[in-house]
């Protein structure tokens, strides 16, 4: 009788172990394959705020807004932007395929970093929004500005996010 109970106990243990392995595998499949939890769930936007005038320039704040909609912390590196503008002295010129035939803007600054490469990286915790700002200038004759930004994920050379926005520049003195 004792050996029968031990035998049945071993069978129950094996059945429970199998159920636990199948359940764990199903949970992992659901979490990391169907819900893509291992992949970034990040919303990335940029903006530009005109702070005011100083001599022959607008003082502006370039803003990067990253919202982590996932459930794990995300690390970012190579987090930079370009600031471009158009004024009345610029002709409207259509770009080539490299810029998807969008209007060509004049560069003010290129490859400016919110987080300098020698600082390493930054991160955004799950469920939070992080704002990054950079204060710079635009020429006083700027009518439109374009912010183009990009960041990469550490360890994955091909995964990156970009964002861009075109903004009409309003002269705070003329309002």
C-alpha positions as CSV (number, residue, x, y, z in Angstrom):
1,X,0.0,0.0,0.0
2,X,2.8,2.4,0.9
3,X,4.6,1.8,-2.4
4,X,1.3,2.4,-4.3
5,X,0.9,5.8,-2.6
6,X,4.5,6.7,-3.3
7,X,4.0,5.7,-7.0
8,X,0.8,7.7,-7.2
9,X,2.5,10.6,-5.5
10,X,5.3,10.6,-8.1
11,X,2.7,10.5,-10.9
12,X,0.8,13.5,-9.4
13,X,4.1,15.3,-8.9
14,X,5.1,14.7,-12.6
15,X,1.6,15.8,-13.8
16,X,1.8,19.0,-11.7
17,X,5.4,19.7,-13.0
18,X,4.2,19.2,-16.6
19,X,1.3,21.6,-16.0
20,X,3.6,24.2,-14.4
21,X,6.0,24.0,-17.4
22,X,3.2,24.2,-20.0
23,X,1.6,27.2,-18.0
24,X,5.0,28.9,-17.8
25,X,5.7,28.4,-21.5
26,X,2.2,29.7,-22.4
27,X,2.7,32.7,-20.2
28,X,6.1,33.4,-21.8
29,X,4.7,33.0,-25.3
30,X,1.8,35.3,-24.5
31,X,4.0,37.9,-22.9
32,X,7.0,38.1,-25.2
33,X,5.6,36.9,-28.5
34,X,2.0,37.9,-28.7
35,X,2.3,41.1,-26.6
36,X,5.9,41.8,-27.8
37,X,6.9,42.8,-24.2
38,X,10.6,42.5,-25.1
39,X,10.1,45.2,-27.8
40,X,9.9,48.9,-27.1
41,X,6.5,50.5,-26.6
42,X,7.7,54.1,-26.8
43,X,6.0,57.2,-28.1
44,X,8.5,59.8,-29.2
45,X,7.5,63.4,-30.1
46,X,9.4,66.6,-30.5
47,X,8.4,70.3,-30.1
48,X,9.9,73.8,-30.2
49,X,9.0,76.7,-28.0
50,X,10.0,80.3,-28.7
51,X,11.2,81.8,-25.5
52,X,11.8,85.3,-26.7
53,X,14.1,87.7,-28.7
54,X,17.7,88.5,-28.1
55,X,19.3,90.9,-30.5
56,X,19.1,89.2,-34.0
57,X,17.9,85.8,-32.8
58,X,15.0,84.0,-31.3
59,X,15.9,82.0,-28.2
60,X,14.2,78.7,-28.5
61,X,13.8,75.5,-26.5
62,X,14.0,72.2,-28.5
63,X,11.9,69.6,-26.6
64,X,12.1,65.8,-26.9
65,X,9.2,64.0,-25.2
66,X,9.4,60.2,-24.7
67,X,6.6,58.2,-23.2
68,X,7.3,54.6,-22.2
69,X,4.0,52.8,-22.6
70,X,5.6,49.4,-21.9
71,X,6.1,47.6,-18.7
72,X,9.9,47.6,-18.5
73,X,12.5,50.4,-18.3
74,X,13.9,51.4,-21.7
75,X,17.5,52.7,-22.2
76,X,18.3,55.1,-24.9
77,X,21.6,56.2,-26.5
78,X,22.8,58.4,-29.4
79,X,19.9,60.8,-28.6
80,X,20.3,63.8,-30.9
81,X,18.4,66.3,-33.1
82,X,18.8,68.7,-36.0
83,X,17.2,72.1,-36.0
84,X,16.4,73.6,-39.5
85,X,14.6,76.7,-40.6
86,X,13.0,78.6,-43.6
87,X,12.9,82.4,-44.0
88,X,11.6,84.7,-46.7
89,X,15.0,84.7,-48.3
90,X,14.9,80.9,-48.9
91,X,13.2,79.5,-52.0
92,X,10.9,76.5,-51.6
93,X,12.8,73.5,-52.9
94,X,11.6,70.0,-53.0
95,X,14.1,67.5,-51.7
96,X,15.2,64.2,-53.2
97,X,14.2,60.6,-52.2
98,X,16.6,60.8,-49.2
99,X,14.2,63.2,-47.5
100,X,11.0,61.7,-49.1
101,X,10.7,64.7,-51.4
102,X,9.9,67.0,-48.4
103,X,10.8,70.7,-48.5
104,X,14.5,71.5,-47.9
105,X,15.1,73.6,-44.8
106,X,18.4,75.4,-44.0
107,X,20.3,73.8,-41.1
108,X,20.9,75.9,-38.0
109,X,22.4,73.1,-35.9
110,X,23.1,69.5,-36.7
111,X,23.6,66.4,-34.6
112,X,23.1,68.3,-31.3
113,X,22.7,65.9,-28.3
114,X,20.2,66.0,-25.5
115,X,22.4,63.3,-23.8
116,X,26.0,63.6,-24.8
117,X,27.6,60.3,-26.0
118,X,30.3,60.5,-23.3
119,X,27.5,60.6,-20.7
120,X,26.4,57.1,-21.8
121,X,22.7,56.7,-21.9
122,X,19.4,57.8,-20.4
123,X,16.4,55.7,-19.5
124,X,12.6,56.0,-19.1
125,X,10.9,53.9,-16.6
126,X,7.8,52.0,-17.4
127,X,4.6,54.0,-17.6
128,X,6.3,57.4,-17.4
129,X,6.9,60.4,-19.7
130,X,10.3,62.1,-19.8
131,X,11.0,65.6,-21.2
132,X,14.4,66.6,-22.6
133,X,15.1,70.2,-23.4
134,X,17.9,72.0,-25.2
135,X,18.1,75.8,-25.4
136,X,19.5,77.3,-28.6
137,X,18.7,80.0,-31.2
138,X,17.1,80.6,-34.5
139,X,17.8,83.6,-36.8
140,X,15.3,86.5,-36.4
141,X,14.1,86.0,-40.0
142,X,13.0,82.4,-39.4
143,X,9.4,81.9,-40.5
144,X,9.3,78.1,-40.0
145,X,11.4,75.6,-38.1
146,X,11.8,71.9,-38.4
147,X,13.1,69.6,-35.6
148,X,14.2,66.2,-36.6
149,X,15.3,63.8,-33.8
150,X,16.6,60.3,-33.4
151,X,17.7,57.9,-30.7
152,X,18.9,54.3,-30.6
153,X,18.5,51.4,-28.1
154,X,21.8,50.2,-26.6
155,X,23.0,46.8,-27.8
156,X,20.7,46.8,-30.8
157,X,22.3,48.6,-33.7
158,X,19.2,48.5,-36.0
159,X,16.5,49.5,-33.6
160,X,15.9,53.3,-33.4
161,X,13.1,55.8,-33.2
162,X,12.8,59.1,-35.1
163,X,10.4,62.1,-34.7
164,X,10.0,65.3,-36.6
165,X,7.8,68.4,-36.4
166,X,7.5,71.6,-38.4
167,X,6.5,74.7,-36.5
168,X,5.5,78.2,-37.6
169,X,7.6,80.8,-35.8
170,X,5.5,83.6,-34.3
171,X,7.4,86.7,-33.4
172,X,6.5,87.4,-29.7
173,X,7.0,91.2,-30.3
174,X,4.4,91.3,-33.1
175,X,1.7,89.4,-31.2
